[in-house]
Structure formats: structure tokens, C-alpha cells
Amino acid sequence: MNPAVEEEVLNQSTGSYFHACGTCALGTVVDPALNVPGVTGLRVTGLRLTDASVRPTLIGANSNGYCCRFRAATSSLSR
């Protein structure tokens, strides 16, 4: 097989099955109460992250279930 065709086949038929998480470091981007500090100049107040981005490790399954449960568990923070 032609190397260029082989590379194109690989590029078209492979991908990642990982769900993004850990992109918003707890303690760096958000505080322990999940607040995002320093966004008041953007006319945004009370911004709180309650999704997989604050999780420090990968989730071993689909992230939707984790996110739904995490949001339910942290809903009292928003009140």
C-alpha cells in the first residue's frame, strides 16, 4: 500500500475514546467551592464549574453519568 494512502486510512479510522476531564485544575482555576475567581471584569458573577473539567483524573466510563451525579451533589453550593 502507498504510504500516503496508508496514513490517510489511519487518520480517518482512528480516534480517542477518552472524555475530557481535568482541564480546569481545582485550586488553580477554581477554588474548593468550585468558584472561578477573577471573572467580575467580564460582567460575570458567581460563575461555578460543576462538570468533569475539575476532576483531577480520568473517568473510567462515560462522563455523562459522572457529570449528572456531580452536579446533583454540588447543587447545594449554588443556593
Steps between C-alpha positions, in 0.01 A plus 500: 500500500615852426630666823295814440182296453586289805542812713169642376319174581644506853406867548143436389446182701653578839401731782490548873236350724601704802271767638667826588546557869756666720526807278407747775730429792334506841685753714653676198211596275220436750496518879380214725143632472533471118486878448699650213671809642587808298216503248321805642658724235322291238159591647468146633445444870461179693640277227537146636629193315320176574613268223776251422753776433574533873557126548873433536500151345340329203156349542489124436167514316288745305526840666129582472402291803779650708406854396133449583583362844766763567257778411235353728750470784624859460162664434480617862808722436297711258230590751 
